[in-house]
Amino acid sequence: MDGNATWRHHNVSLLSVASTVAPRVTTSEQIDNRLRPVLRRLRLPEGLLQRVAGIYERRNWGSEQQFDDAAIDAGRRALREAGVAPESVGLLINTSVTRKHLEPSVAVRLHHGLGLPSSAINFDIANACLGFVNGMSLAAQMIDSGQIDYAVVIDGEDADEIQANTIERLTREDIGRADFMSEFASLTLGSGAAAAVLGRTDRHPDGHRLVGGVTRAATQFNELCVGSVDGMFTDAKALLKGGMELVVSAWKEATRDWKWQSMDRYILHQVSDVHTNAIVKAVGLDRARVPLTYPRYGNVGPASIPMTLVDEAEKLRPGHRVLLMGVGSGLNTSMLELAW
């Protein structure tokens, strides 16, 4: 049964999207150098991050920077680009995986930092790497319903602590080969921030219309990728297999309502060469229409889709069709079409 997980939007457009790129570059070669003793002990080759994942570097914040300040910076620029005053915003959704504490929400800090009015609803949505797309969909529904006029969807991620904890743990003498590989994905993570402003299409005919999309779940795989600031532990083979089965299932169901085989761009959640190649092959995408940012940014969690969209925006033209899509641990998949 479909439930209500396939939907269309009617009067919502993406007015702007902005990103804040973390300034400090950490190369995969630098990580290899730190892990060289354990790689030798476990008889693992150097260069796995480059050859297997396709990640050559990732970004980290400077010593005086915080992920929420970076998100506020992205939000301010997105509002300016959209020409929307902070007092006109009716909703802020934060989708960050990163958080300094359990409560209050990260959204309250961002709401205050952006100078939004007390009438602006604000809360967090957490759904692993799909949070930003889910946030856009929910905000669009609230705009379509007439409850709000403008929404900010925002995200800031900080991979510094998880990287430091992972590298420290992997250098211990009691770490075996299986332990090392289960934490390999932690080394692909990067830091960054992004924000998008959504509004009514009839008021902003030059915006990029949200057409609609599909989401599907395979939550029987909820233990295949479990992460915290201490580390991210994955069953890589089972995660890839389950994720591809879910993507193919959702894609096939979506063909009843959508024609996504000839999109101008496919903006995927940026994970690795392995995952990208698997999705491209599984549903028959044109690889030339799949831009990549993970080779230099790493996997920036929910921020990776909007950051990639920012990087690709200058190449997009009116009339182009863009599909945002990805898989998040749990497992969930979501696909959202934009009419550029």
N, C-alpha and C positions, 0 to 999 in steps of 0.2 A: 504493500500500500504506500502511496506517495505521501500521505499526511498533508502537511502544508509546507514541505521543504523545497518546492519548486515555485518560484514567484516571478512577478513582473512589477516594475516600477512605472509610474505614469507621468510624474511631473517633478523629477529630481535630477539635478546635474552636479557633477564635480566641478567646482569653480576654480579650485587651485589645489596644488599639492607641493609641499616643500620638505626638504630634508636637511638635517644637520649631520655632517660627516665628521666623525671623531678624528682628531688631528694626528694621533700617535700611531705609527705603523709598526706592527709586529709581524715579521715575516715567518713563514713556515720553516725557513732555514734556521732562524734564531731559536725556534722551539726545538728543532732537531738537535741543535748544539746543546741545549740544556738537558735533553733526554738521551744523549749519545751513550752514556754508561749503561742505562737500562736497555736501550735498543741492542747494544752489543751483548749484554748478558742474556737477553731473550732471543738473540739471533734474528732480530727483525731488521729489515733494511731501512736506511734513512730515506727521506723523500716520499713517505707514504701519503702525507697530506697533499703534496703536489701531484703525484702520479695517480693516486686512487681517488682523492676527493676533488682535485683540480683547484685547490685553494693555495695560493702563493703568499697571501698576506691577509691580515685582518686589522681592524682599527680598534684603538683603545682611547679612552678619554685622558686628557692631561691631568696632572696632579691636583689642579684646582677646579676641575670640571665635575659636574654631577649630571646623571642621565636626565633628571627632571628639568634642570636648567636648560639642557640641550633641547628637550621636547618643547619647552616654553619658547625658545628661540625659533624653532621650526613653526610653531603655532602662530607666532606674531608675524612671521614672514608670509605664511599662508593667508592670514587675514588681510594683510596689506595687498598681496597679489590679487585676492578676490575682490578687493574694494569693499569689504564688509567691516563695519565698526564693531568692536567688542560688545558694545551694549545691545547689538542686534542679535547676538547669538542666543539661541534658546536651549542648546544642548551641547555638552561636552562629554565624549566617551573616551576614556583612557583604555588602551588595550595592551599596556606593557606587561610582559612577564616579570620584569625586574621590579622589585619593591624594597624599600628600606625597612618596612615593618608591616605587620598584619593589618593594623588599622591606625589612623583612618585610611581611606582610599588614596591612591596616588592622584586621582582626579581632583581632589580638593586643593592640592598644592598647585596643580596646573591651572585650575579655575582661577585661583587667586593670582597666580603669576601672569595670566593673560588679561586680568582686569575685567573678567566677565561679570555680568550683573547678578544679583541675588536670585533673579527669576530664572537663571539658566540651570536646568537640570544637569547634574554631573554625577558620574559613577564610573566604575571600572568594569570592563568585560575581560575575562580571562579565558582563553581557549587556545593555549599554546600558540603555535605560529600562525593560526588562522584568525586571531583576534581582530586584526585591522579590517579584514574583509567582512567579518561578522559585524563589526562596529559600523562600517559603511552601510551595510544592509539594514541594520536596525534603525540607524539615523534616517535613512531614506524612507523607511516605513512611517516614521513619525512625521516627516515632512509631507509625505503623501496624505497622511491622515488629517493634516491641517493643524496639528498640535504646535508645531514650531515652524519658523521660517528658515533658520540657518543652524547648521551643526558643525562642530569641530570634532574630527576623529584624530586621535593623537597617540603617539607611542614613543617611548624612550627605553633603550636597552643598554645594560652595562655588563659586559662579559668579563671584566677584569678579575673579580673575586673568584669566579668559578674556574677561570684559567689558572690562576695562581694556586688554588687548592688542588686542582687536578694534577698539575705538573709536580707539585710537592709530593702528592701521594704516589704518583707513578714512579718516582725515584726511590721509593722504599724497597728494601731488599726482599720483602715478602710478596711483592707484586709478581704474579705470573703472567704468562702470555694471554690467557683468556681474560684476566682482569684488565690488562692493558687494552685489549681490543674492545672491551665493553665500554671503556671510557674514551675511545678514540674520537667520538663525535664532539665531546666537550672541547677538543682542541680546534674545532672548525668554527667556533662561535666568535662573533665580533660585536662591537658596540656601535650604536648609531641611534638616530631619532628621526621622526617624520610626522607630518600633520597634513590633514586634508580638510577643506571647507566644502560643505555641501549646501545647496540652496535650491530654490524653485526654478524649474526650466523656463516657465512663462515670464519670469522676471529677469532671467539671465539666458537669453537665447544663444549666446556665444559659449556657454558652458558645455561640458562633456556629459551627455545624458547617461544616466544609469538605466540600463534596459531591463535587467533582471538576471536571475541565476538559479542555481541548484545547490543544495547541500545534502550530504549523506553521511551516515555514521556507521562505524564498525567497532563499537565500544568493547567488544570481547577482547580487543587487543590493548586494553588500557594499561597493561604492565610492561609493554615492550620498550617504552622510552620514558624513564622517570628521572626528573631533574630537580635540583635545588642549588643553592649557592655552594654546596659542598661538592657537587659534581653532577654530571648527566650520564646515566647508565642505560645502555641500549642493547637490545638483541638485534643487531644490524640486519641479519639475513631475514629473520621473521618480520621485522619492521618493514623492510622493502617489499617482501612478498605480500603482506597484508595491505600495505598502502597501495600497491599497484592493483590488487584485486578490487579495492574500494574505488579507486579512480576510474577503472574500466567500467565497473558497474554503474557508477554515477554518470559517466560519459554516455553510455548506451541508453540509459533512461532519459537523459537530457535530449537525445536526438529526436524524441517525440515532439519536443517544443522548440528546440533551438537548432540552428545550423552553424556549428562552431568549427567545421573542418577547414574553413578558408579564412580565418581571422587574419588581420594584418599584423597583430602582435599577440603573443602569449606571454604574459608577465607572470612567471612562476615564482612560487616561494623558493628562495635561493638556498639550496642545501649543499649539493655537490655534483660532480660529473656523473657519478653513479646514479643518483636519483633523477637528474635531468634526462640522461640518456634513456632511463627506464620509462619515464613518462612519455617522452617523444616517441619511443618505439611502441609503447602499449596502445596509444590512441592515434598514432599516425600523424603527429604534428610535423610541420615544416621547420626543421631545425634552424633555418636561416631567419625565422620569425620569432625566435626565442632568445631575447637578450640576456646576457649573464653579468651579474655583479659579484657573485660569490668568489671569483678568483682574487679580487682585491679587497672586498669588504668582509668576506666570510659569511657565515649564516647569522644574520642579525635578527632572528626570530620574527615577530610580527611586523617589524619595521622593514623587512627585506623587500616585500612587494611594493610598498609606496616608494622606497628609496630607488628601486629599479625603475619604477614608473617615472620618477623625476629624471633619472639619467636618460631615459628614452624619449621623454616628452618633446624635445626639440626636433626629433625625427618624425613625429606623428603629424598628420595633416587632417583637416576637416573631412569627415566621411570615413576615416579609418575605423575599423572595429577592433577593439582591444578586449582580451579575456584575461581577467585576474584569476589565478587558480593555484591551489596548493593542497598539501596534506599536512595536518597537524597531529602531533602525538595524542593518542587517546583511543581510537583513531577517528579523525573527522576529515572530510574533504569539502571544499567549497569552491564554486566557480561563479564569477560575476562579470557580466558583459557591460562594457562602456562603448557608447557611440561617440567617437572623438569629433 
